[in-house]
Amino acid sequence: MEAVKQLTPFISVIGQIQPSDMPSIAAQGFITVINNRPDGEAEDQPSNADIAAAAQAAGLHYHYLPITSGQITDDNVRDFAELMAQVKGPVLVFCRTGTRSCCVWALSEAHRLHATALVTAAKKVGYDLTSLLPRIEQRWAD
């Protein structure tokens, strides 16, 4: 399993995880796991059902919120924000590389956190949200 990248004390992101990673994720103190990767995106990708079963067996809360890579919609952002308002943390969110999970998090927080804070938090853990900045700023303005 690759390194977990903590965005805030409540939420961290990571690239693709395996069902066998769930006990380790639980041991790290995570309570909830959110999968942002649609099934069938890659041949070597474990199925959502397999990951969900492993998460449940490890005592984790698990949610499937698939987002197409490079196509984060306003509905995706709304759904993510609504889910985040309901889940218990700490939360680990994943996709193929962690980038789309980081992006949807930033967009969902843009109404309450300034763009600079969001971009800085992402940059500290290795994600460049510069291209997303106009959209983040627009959500802040709205």
C-alpha positions, 0 to 999 in steps of 0.5 A: 500500500502506498503512503496515505496523504493527510489533507486535514485531520479528518480526511486523507487520500491515497491511490488504489488500495487492495482488499488486503489493505483494509486491516492496515487501514483500520489499524491506522485509525481510519473509520470510513473509506470512500471509493471514488474509482468506478469499477472496470477502469483498469483490468488489474483493479479490484472490484468495488464489491471485493473492497467493500466486503474487505472493509466491512470485515475490517470493521470499516464504514465503506461508501462507493462514490464513483467519479470519472477521471478528469470529469468531476461534475457539480453533482459529484461535488454535491454528492461528496459534500453530502457524504462527508457531512454524514460520515465519521472520521478519520476518512480515507478516500481513494481513486487510481492515484488519489488526484480525483479524490483530492480534487473533489475534496477541494471543490466540496470545501471551496464554499467554506475554505479559501482557494489558497488554503485548499491548494496549499493543503493539496500541494503539501501532500504532492497534488497540484491543483493549479488547473482547478483554481478557477473552479475553486475560486468560482465556488468560493464566490458563489 
